Amino acid sequence: MKRIVSCYTNCFGALGVWAAVERIRGAGIDCLELALRGHNFGMMSIPESAVITVKTPETTVKSLRAQLARYGVAISSCNVGGADIMTPDGLDLTEQRIRCSKRWFDVPVVVSNAGQPTDDRCALVANLRRLGDTAGALGVMVALETHKGTTQNAEAMLALMGEVDHPQVRLNFDTGNIAYYNRGLDPVVELEKVKHLVRSVHLKDNRGGFEDWYFPALGDGGGVDFRRVREVLDEVGFLGPYTVEIEGIRGETEPGPEGRQRRIARSAQHLRACGYFD
């Protein structure tokens, strides 16, 4: 079967999801991970008006689906993270996003945060199981993003997965976040340890620096061996989604629509050279 190579709509920045649908095939990719939330972290500032949210009118969602069909673009996954799942409101919002992901776009997997480090580990585990139950009832898998604390490296991921022990809760392995949140760890080595638990991947490059906001086009950073990432996951039959994520470089000038398009196109070319489209 063919691998699913996708692109996170956040790669288009404040241009939003509509620009992503219109432009992504021109960059050599025909699938998107759709943001169901705004974003304001690091170099990424994306207002809710540029994405789809649980408050988006059904007519607007219908228009986006029509646009997807018109441009021949598929939604491979939705990103439902960002809310604090340790609060009742945050947990409820995440569940709403999961339900909307299925109802609107019929995705098989959603990407979510795993919650911040907390003294109440039992409550965290219970809430992640609840998300798993919600997703499972819809036939959706929850893939937990590589973030500080609960999933920042393979050791933390394995510990959390062992505690949650839910068939609908797995990992979204972020190749760039391993170096960002850890000193001296190789993303391929970490991936080897958790490859059997991976259900989604964010392909992100860097130059290997701890807390170094340097996330260029894939292949430009040199901190991730993307061919080896694919080879490791080929061993367990993983076919995707492999989602390109480009979060930019601290201090740079906004690259604009054409600059963003070129970065994504270069990333797709690099992945092609690494065998992802074979």
N, C-alpha and C positions, 0 to 999 in steps of 0.2 A: 504493500500500500504506500501511497505517496505521503511524505511528511507535510504537516500543516505549518507553513511559515506565515507569520502574522506580523502586525505592527501595532503598537499601542497608540491610540489616538492622541495621547499626550505629546507624542513626538511632533505634532503640529502646533503645540503651544496654544496660545489664546485664539488661534484661527479656528480651533474647535473641531468637533466631530464631523460637521458637514464638509469642511475643507478636506478632512482626512478621506472621506468617502470619494470625493471628486478627484483627489490627487494620487491615491495610493497605487493604483494600477500603473500609473505613469512612472512610479519608482520601482516597478518590477515585483510587486506583492499584491495579492488579491484578497487578503483576509485582514481583519482588524480585531484588536481587543478594545472594546468600547468602554470608555470611562462613564460611570454612572454617578459621578461626583466631581465637584471642582477640586482644585489642587493648589496648595500654597506652601511649598517647602523647597528649600535650596534655591535653585535657579528657575524653578517651575512655578508660574503663577497663572492659573487657568480659572476664570470665573465660571460659576455654575451656568451662566447664560450660554457658555460655549459648549456645554455637554448636555447629555440627557440625564435627568434626575427622576426620582419617584414623584416629583411634583409636576413634571412635564405633561402638558395636555395630551390626551390620546391622539388628537388630530395631528400634533407635531410628531409624535412617534410614528404615526401612519405615514406621514410625509417622508420621514427618514427611511422607513422601510421601502418606500417607493423609490427613493434615491438610491438605496443599496441595489435594488433590482435593476435600475436604469444603468448603473455603472458596473454591474457584475461583480459586486463586492460582498463577501460573506463575513458575518460576525462569528469569530472563533471562540470568543470568551468575553465576559464582562468583568470590569473591575469594580468591586462593591465595597472595598475597604475604606478606611479613613475615619469611621466612627469609632468611639470608645466602647468596645463591646463589654466593658466592665460596668457600664451604666445601663439602666433599663431602657432609656431612650436610644442609646447607641446600639444596643443589641437589637431592639425592635427595628431601627432604621436599616441595619444590615440585613435583617430578614426580609424587609420590604424590598430592598435592592435585589436580593436573590430571587424573590418571586417575580419581580418585574423583568429580570434577566431572562427567565424562562418564558414568561407570558409574551413578552414583546419580541424576543430574538431567539428563543428555543435553543439556548446554548447548553453544551454538556458540562461546562466548567466555569466557575467564577473564581476570581482572585480576591482574597481578603487578607487583611492584617490579622495577626495572631494575638493581638492584645499586647499592652505594655507590661514589663516586669511588675509583679505584684506580690505582696506578702500572702494574699489569699489565692494560692495556687489552685485550691480545690474549686473555688468559684470560677476561675478562668477556664479550667478544664470542663466544668459543667456547661459553661456558656458556649464553648467550642463544640461540645457534643450537641447542644441545642441547635446550633447552626447546621451541624451535620444532619440532624433529624429533619430540619426544615428543608434542606437541600435534597436529602434522600427521598423525601416524599414526592419531590418533583422530578426525580431522576437526574439530579445535578450533583457534581462533585465540587467541594470547596477546596481550593488550593491556597495554602497559607504562604504569604510573601516572606522573603528573607529580610527581616528587620531586626533592629537592636534588641537584645535581650532574649525573648522567647524562641526566636528562630534565627539567630545571627550567625550560627555556624552549624556544622554537622552534629556536634555533640549536643547542642541545645535542641536542634530539630529532632534528633532521635529520642531524647528525653521526653519532649512534649508529645511526639507521636505515640510513644509508649504509654503515656498517661491518658491521652485522649482516646486512643484505641477505638476509633470509629471508622467504619468502612467508607464513609463519604467525606472524610477529612484527610487530605494529603498535602503535598508541598508544591508551592510555586518556587522553584529554585532560581534565584537572581544571580547571574554570574558576576555582575559588577559590585553588588552589595557585599560580597564576601570580603573583599579587600577594604571596602569603605568602613565596615563595622569591626574589622579584626586586623590585628597586626601580624603580618608574616604568613598568612594562610593562602594556599593555592586553591582557586576555585575548582579545578579539576579533581584535586585530591579530596576536597570536601564533597564534591558531587559523587565520587566513587562510593562514599560511605552511605549515601542516602538515595542512590539512584532508583532503588526498588520502591521508593515512596513518592517519587516525582510524578505529578499529573499535569504540570504546566511549567514553562520556563520563560523567564525574561532574559533575553540576550542583550547584555549591556557591557560595554567595554570600559576600560579605565587604564591607568598607568601603574596600578598596583599600590597606590598610596593610601595610608590610613586616613579616613575623614578628608580625603582629597576630592573635592567636587570637580571631577574631570571625566565626563562621560560623553565622548565624541562618537562619530560614526564607527561602526564595528570595523575593527582592523586598524583604526588610526591610533588607538591607545597602546596596544601591545601588551596589556596586562592579562588578557584572556586568550587561551588557545581554543578557538571556536571549533576547530576540526576535532580536537580531543573531546570537547563537550559532546559533540554529536556521536562520536565513536563510543563513548561511555554509555550514552543513553540508547544507542543502537543495541547494545548488549542485552538490554531488558525490554526491547521491542517498543520503546517509546517513539511515537510518531508526531507528537506535538499536542497542543500548539507551542511552537517556538516563536516567541514574540519579541521583535526588535523594540528596544527601549533606549532612546537617546535623550538624556536629560541635560546636555549642554556642558559648558565649561565656565567655571566661576570667573567673573570679570569680563567675559566677552561681550561684544555688541550683539544685540538681537539679530539672529541670522536672517530673519524674514522668510516669507513663503518659499522663495526659490532656494535659499540657503538650506532650509529645513528639508526641502524636497531632495536636494543633492546629497545631503547626509544619509537620508533613507535609501536612496538609490545606490550609494557607495556601499552601504551596509548590506543590501541585497546582493550586490556583486560579490562582496567578500564571502557571504554565506554560500553563494553558488560555487565559488572556488573551493569552499570547504565541504562540498558535497551535500548540502541540505536540500537541494532541488533534484538530486539524482533519483 
